[in-house]
Amino acid sequence: MDDDDHTTRHRAVPSGRLARLGGFGRLAGGVAGGMLAEGARRLAKGERPRMGDLVLTPGNAARVADRLSHLRGAAMKLGQMISMDAGDVLPAELSTILARLRNQAYRMPPAQLDRVLRQEWGQDWRRRFRHFDASPIAAASIGQVHRATLPDGRVLAIKVQYPGVSDSIDSDVDNVATLLRVSGLLPAQLDLSPLLGEAKRQLAEEADYVREGRQMQAYRERLAGDARYVVPQLEPTLTTRQVLAMDFIEGRSIEALADAPQAARDAAITALLSLVLRELFDFGVMQTDPNFANYRWQPETGALVLLDFGATRAVPPDTADAYRRLIQAGLARDRDRIREIAVETGFLGAAAAEAHRASVDRIIKAIDDALNRPGAFDFGDRAFVPVVREEAKAMIADRDTWHVPNVETLFVQRKVSGTALLAARLKAHADVRGLAAAAIGADQPS
């Protein structure tokens, strides 16, 4: 969730199906008007604009970001998911839309908040608390968080879901998918239905706060005794499908680590990488949302506060096995085997691997060389990234070979990539090879 910066405006969330459909209708109308104006401008200059160029103008980018932020729910959540996963691949204009969605969320007006809480807790809900702060301390795509104090002095964080979110998931996801199709960004032959279906399922699970509470408690039990992590205690008497109550845990933004000593940054990222590997190979369960706001940092102890367990999902054994085999090939520095396993397991499409064999091999080489430099891996050294980006250009341009990996792999890779992105942001160092080898019980080749 995004911290409250005290500048965001209150704006009621459209909760009914017709209201949300009207919101998308206004978005489509605004985008269409922008397209007509931009098309006329380009035709007057003698140009023949592409559909994608007309959709992704700066003006339309602002319209889309604002409207999805207003609608919130699955529409905004899906946009955030895409932006973290594919920000370096998408056109700059669409990346701008989606990046804004990570940091832009309107708050419910107090009257709408009161209606939600009366529905969940009853008319006299305020009697349950010594104090309830009506101004949220954080807000995100499907809910906002309030600080509250019980009569006995215990301080809680109360996450309240925006009204209408769970009922609008299917239509919101379909509408965002239509937006991407109309933009011309996705090839018509690319079948997104398995991914969209899984996105709907996961978003429905995220909208069930009772389920999230159970997942949070399970993580608290798994990590009990490990001082590197803090997981809030659930308050079940106040938790419903649309309200999640837990202990309020003090902590600073994870990005505040950027100003911390190198050792503190390294320890935090090592702890996060260790957790990802334990989720993959030990727990068989992973919290797959790597949003930076889902972590807090306690400078006094160096502990990481883990928040938001709505995106927790089981990791199928064959998915874990695919990562195990890739790690084994990587530790052996067998680049041909890495490419073969990537195709076998669906990380990479067979058509793309065949058509762009040289580029794939150069990408693998660049990453392999970076990971095998002496000492801990320096996430702040991004020298290999331009090589990967340049080699990927031809593959991205070849829309006939685009490939949608297995959905389970996509969700796990989202967590892996997001953790690496945070490590790069913090310029952290970590013994990636050693951590990976220990996780699969392998010896590192000398």
Order of alpha helices (4+ residues) and beta strands (2+ residues): beta-alpha-alpha-alpha-alpha-alpha-alpha-beta-beta-beta-beta-alpha-alpha-alpha-beta-beta-beta-alpha-beta-beta-beta-beta-alpha-alpha-alpha-alpha-beta-alpha-alpha-beta-alpha
